[in-house]
Each structure stands twice: as structure tokens, then as C-alpha cells.
Amino acid sequence: MRNEEILKALISNELNAKTLTIKSEPIQVIDDEIIEFANRLVNILKFTPGVGIAAPQVGIHKRIIAYKTLLGGVEVLINPEIVERKGIQLELEGCLSFPHIFGKVYRPQEVVVKALNLQGEEIIVKGKNGLARILSHEIDHLDGVLFVDKVKGALKDPYDLKRKIYDVSKNIAKRENEEGTER
């Protein structure tokens, strides 16, 4: 089974594919609603094993991400844009939207990101290695691009991906049969 088929099987059951593949809109005004939403992203990230989260992962199509820093804090970027890339790395990557699924993805070794902070000030974030990977991954979410679409080689699932695909396929077939008999 190809990666695209695996993805379709998983998201048809566990996620709304349209939500994750819609390009997010820039934030025009940083008001109380945006600040409150940013705080929700920070709190979600503090209580998950993930290192980054983007608004589309929680159904909001605004250009805002949060990521964990090396010092244990969480930073928020509004309207982030990669303005410079250097080098290349191929490493194993995962995503909060696809728990237990991993794959090797090419990412830049270094990035320079231009964004706004919560005070509306333009900032520059330079990321190397892991931080470059995190920023690239989360900004991809804002553009409706999923890491599973970029995986080189096979997806890895220590919790038996084949079983999940079988269960999803069985449920889809059952639903289609039920819909067919109702007509």
C-alpha cells in the first residue's frame, strides 16, 4: 500500500483531511481573540509530547504556530514565513495529528523565519537542525502540507499500522453497505 493510500485510510477514520490540507489565512490584527487562541496552543503543547503545533491541527485556519524551545519554554509565531534555507537533513519525523506514525523527511539544515510576536512586532527566528525541522514542519501545516506527503521510504508505525488500515477499511465497507441498503 502506498503512503497516499495509507494516509487516506487513516484520516478518513481519525482526522478530517480537509481541515489539515486547507491553506491558512494571514492574521491581520492581533486582538484578544488571537492572544487567547495563542495561549490555548501553548497550553496544548505543554501537555503533549509534541514539539510544535499549528493552528490547522486544532481546526483553525490562521497562520499561527507554537513550538517548544530548548530551555523548556514555548514560543508563538504569527504569520511565520521562511525567508532563507541552508543545507539539507533527512531525519525521522512525527506529528501530533498522526500519533504513532513516523517517517524520514528531508528538511533544511538551517532556516531563517520572519514572523510577528504577540505584541505585533516583527521578529526573526534562526533555526538549526531540530529547530529548523520543527519550524519547517509547522509552517508546512499552515500551507496545508502534511509530513506524510513528504516521507521518503515507508511510514513506520510501532502500533501496527496494517491493523488500523484493516479496521478503517472494514468500517468504510460496512458504512457503504448500510448506505446502499437504505436506498
C-alpha positions in Angstrom: 0.0 0.0 0.0 1.4 3.4 -1.0 1.8 6.3 1.5 -1.2 8.2 -0.1 -3.5 5.2 0.4 -2.3 4.8 4.0 -3.0 8.4 4.6 -6.5 8.3 3.1 -7.4 5.3 5.2 -6.2 6.9 8.4 -7.7 10.3 8.0 -11.0 9.0 6.8 -11.4 7.5 10.2 -9.3 9.6 12.6 -9.0 13.0 11.1 -10.8 15.4 8.8 -8.5 15.5 5.8 -9.9 18.8 4.5 -9.1 20.6 7.8 -5.4 19.6 7.6 -5.0 20.4 3.9 -6.5 23.9 3.8 -4.1 26.8 3.4 -4.3 29.1 6.4 -5.1 32.8 6.2 -2.7 35.5 7.5 -3.7 37.2 10.7 -4.5 40.8 10.1 -5.0 42.0 13.7 -3.5 40.6 16.9 -6.5 41.1 19.2 -7.7 39.4 22.4 -9.2 36.5 20.5 -5.8 35.8 18.8 -3.9 36.1 22.1 -6.4 33.8 23.8 -6.0 31.3 20.9 -2.2 31.5 21.1 -2.4 30.7 24.8 -4.6 27.7 24.1 -1.9 26.5 21.6 0.8 27.0 24.2 -1.2 25.0 26.8 -1.9 22.2 24.4 1.8 22.0 23.6 2.8 22.0 27.2 0.8 18.9 27.9 1.7 16.8 24.8 4.9 15.0 23.8 5.0 17.1 20.6 7.5 19.9 20.0 5.3 22.1 17.8 1.7 22.7 16.9 0.0 24.8 14.1 -3.5 26.3 14.2 -4.9 23.9 11.5 -4.2 21.0 13.7 -7.0 22.2 16.0 -9.3 23.3 13.2 -8.4 27.0 12.9 -7.1 28.2 9.6 -5.0 31.1 10.7 -1.2 31.5 10.3 -0.1 30.9 13.9 2.2 28.2 15.4 3.7 27.4 18.7 6.9 25.4 19.4 8.9 24.3 22.4 12.3 25.9 23.0 15.5 24.2 24.2 15.0 26.0 27.5 11.6 24.4 28.1 9.5 27.4 27.2 7.0 27.8 24.3 7.2 30.4 21.6 4.4 31.7 19.4 4.9 32.9 15.9 2.2 34.8 13.9 2.3 34.8 10.1 5.7 32.9 10.0 7.5 32.8 6.7 10.7 31.0 5.9 12.9 33.6 4.2 16.1 31.7 4.0 17.1 28.0 3.8 20.5 26.3 4.0 21.7 22.8 3.8 19.6 19.6 3.9 18.9 16.9 6.6 17.0 13.6 6.4 15.6 12.6 9.8 12.8 10.7 11.3 9.7 12.9 11.9 6.3 12.5 13.5 3.3 14.7 14.0 0.6 15.2 16.7 -2.0 14.8 14.0 -0.7 11.3 13.2 0.1 9.7 16.5 2.5 6.8 16.4 3.3 7.3 12.7 6.9 8.3 11.7 8.8 8.7 8.5 12.1 10.2 7.2 11.6 13.6 5.7 14.1 16.0 4.0 14.2 19.4 5.7 16.6 22.3 5.5 19.5 22.2 8.0 19.0 25.8 8.8 16.2 28.3 8.3 15.5 32.0 8.9 11.9 32.7 9.7 10.3 36.1 9.7 7.2 36.5 11.8 5.3 38.6 14.3 5.3 38.1 18.1 2.1 38.5 20.2 2.9 42.2 20.5 2.7 42.6 16.7 6.5 43.2 16.5 8.4 41.7 13.5 10.9 39.2 14.7 13.5 36.9 13.1 14.0 33.4 14.3 17.0 31.4 13.2 16.8 27.7 13.5 19.4 25.0 13.0 19.0 21.2 13.0 16.0 20.2 15.2 14.5 23.8 15.3 14.8 24.1 11.6 12.9 20.9 11.3 10.2 22.0 13.7 9.7 25.4 12.1 9.6 23.8 8.6 7.1 21.2 9.7 4.7 23.7 11.4 4.9 26.2 8.6 4.0 23.4 6.2 0.8 22.8 8.2 -0.1 26.5 7.6 0.2 25.8 3.8 -1.9 22.6 4.0 1.1 20.3 3.5 1.5 17.2 5.7 4.7 15.5 6.7 3.3 12.1 5.5 3.2 13.6 2.0 7.0 14.2 2.2 8.1 10.9 3.7 10.9 9.2 1.8 10.5 5.4 2.0 8.0 3.7 4.2 5.9 5.1 7.0 6.8 3.5 10.3 4.1 2.6 12.9 5.2 0.7 16.0 1.5 0.2 16.9 0.7 -1.9 13.8 -0.4 0.4 11.0 -1.7 -2.6 9.0 -4.3 -3.4 11.7 -5.5 0.2 11.7 -5.8 0.2 7.9 -7.8 -3.0 8.0 -10.1 -1.7 10.7 -10.7 1.6 8.8 -11.3 -0.3 5.5 -13.7 -2.7 7.3 -15.7 0.3 8.8 -15.8 2.1 5.5 -17.1 -1.0 3.7 -19.7 -1.6 6.4 -20.9 2.0 6.2 -21.1 1.8 2.4 -23.2 -1.4 2.7 -25.5 0.2 5.2 -26.0 3.3 3.0 -26.7 1.0 0.0 -29.4 -0.9 1.8 -31.2 2.3 3.0 -31.9 3.4 -0.6 
